[in-house]
Amino acid sequence: NLGAESMGVKERVDSVIKSEEDQRQYRALILENELKVLLISDTTTDKSAAALDVHIVKLRLMFSHYKLLSCMMP
């Protein structure tokens, strides 16, 4: 049985704020690499899903600098 620490979990929060009518269970995790995860458990559904939101500001800046440099070069 793997514990949270062996899976790279830095912080675990089980008290996520939600509506009183919401019967789903929530857990928030912060991984060692600072990735924030929200887990949702709903026993009344037969479907599952996953989503990922990645901010690539540094990558965009890198490409914008590259474009600027390529315009300056002969």
LOLOKE-279233 format. One line per field, with one value per residue (C-alpha): x, y, z; residue number from 0. Coordinates in pm, 1 decimal, always signed. Example, Ala and Ser with C-alpha at 12.3 -4.5 7.8 and 13.67 -1.06 7.14 Angstrom:
<pts>
xx	(+1230.0; +1367.0)
yy	(-450.0; -106.0)
zz	(+780.0; +714.0)
num	(0; 1)
</pts>
This chain:
<pts>
xx	(+0.0; +152.1; +128.3; +84.8; +448.4; +581.1; +368.6; +519.0; +236.9; +360.1; +25.2; -324.7; -647.2; -974.1; -1180.0; -1258.6; -1531.5; -1846.7; -2223.5; -2429.0; -2630.0; -2315.7; -2280.5; -1954.3; -1628.4; -1334.1; -964.0; -699.3; -333.7; -16.5; +256.7; +628.4; +667.2; +403.7; +135.7; -208.8; -458.9; -831.0; -981.7; -1360.9; -1548.8; -1912.9; -2060.7; -2386.6; -2234.1; -2111.7; -1878.3; -1525.6; -1312.6; -973.1; -852.4; -519.7; -459.1; -98.1; +21.2; +307.9; +405.1; +778.3; +753.1; +567.7; +830.5; +1106.6; +944.6; +873.8; +1243.0; +1341.2; +1113.0; +1257.8; +1614.4; +1535.9; +1396.9; +1718.5; +1950.3; +2042.0)
yy	(+0.0; +329.4; +625.9; +984.6; +1065.4; +791.3; +926.4; +1276.9; +1448.0; +1754.3; +1862.5; +1708.5; +1899.1; +1713.6; +2015.2; +2171.1; +2439.0; +2328.2; +2377.6; +2197.2; +2030.5; +1889.1; +1524.5; +1463.5; +1414.2; +1641.7; +1625.3; +1880.0; +1784.2; +1980.3; +1762.7; +1801.8; +1966.9; +2229.9; +2083.5; +2140.5; +1855.3; +1843.4; +1495.7; +1457.5; +1140.2; +1101.7; +757.6; +845.6; +865.6; +598.1; +832.1; +953.5; +1233.3; +1397.0; +1744.9; +1926.5; +2301.0; +2398.2; +2757.3; +2801.9; +3163.2; +3087.6; +2887.1; +3170.7; +3420.0; +3195.8; +3174.2; +3548.0; +3618.1; +3369.9; +3543.0; +3880.6; +3752.6; +3587.5; +3919.0; +4099.0; +3851.2; +3890.0)
zz	(+0.0; -109.8; +124.9; +11.4; +89.7; -137.7; -423.7; -413.8; -223.1; -36.3; +111.5; +138.7; +216.2; +278.7; +391.1; +53.1; +68.1; -115.6; -121.8; +145.2; -134.7; -296.9; -189.5; -376.7; -188.0; -263.1; -185.4; -282.7; -319.5; -379.0; -524.8; -459.0; -800.7; -691.6; -922.8; -768.0; -798.1; -719.4; -681.4; -692.2; -597.8; -701.8; -632.5; -811.6; -1159.5; -1398.0; -1588.4; -1523.3; -1660.8; -1630.5; -1722.2; -1720.1; -1729.4; -1797.5; -1805.7; -2051.0; -1996.9; -1987.5; -2308.6; -2482.0; -2366.4; -2495.7; -2840.5; -2852.6; -2779.2; -3050.3; -3302.8; -3208.3; -3251.0; -3584.4; -3714.5; -3617.3; -3785.6; -4154.3)
num	(0; 1; 2; 3; 4; 5; 6; 7; 8; 9; 10; 11; 12; 13; 14; 15; 16; 17; 18; 19; 20; 21; 22; 23; 24; 25; 26; 27; 28; 29; 30; 31; 32; 33; 34; 35; 36; 37; 38; 39; 40; 41; 42; 43; 44; 45; 46; 47; 48; 49; 50; 51; 52; 53; 54; 55; 56; 57; 58; 59; 60; 61; 62; 63; 64; 65; 66; 67; 68; 69; 70; 71; 72; 73)
</pts>
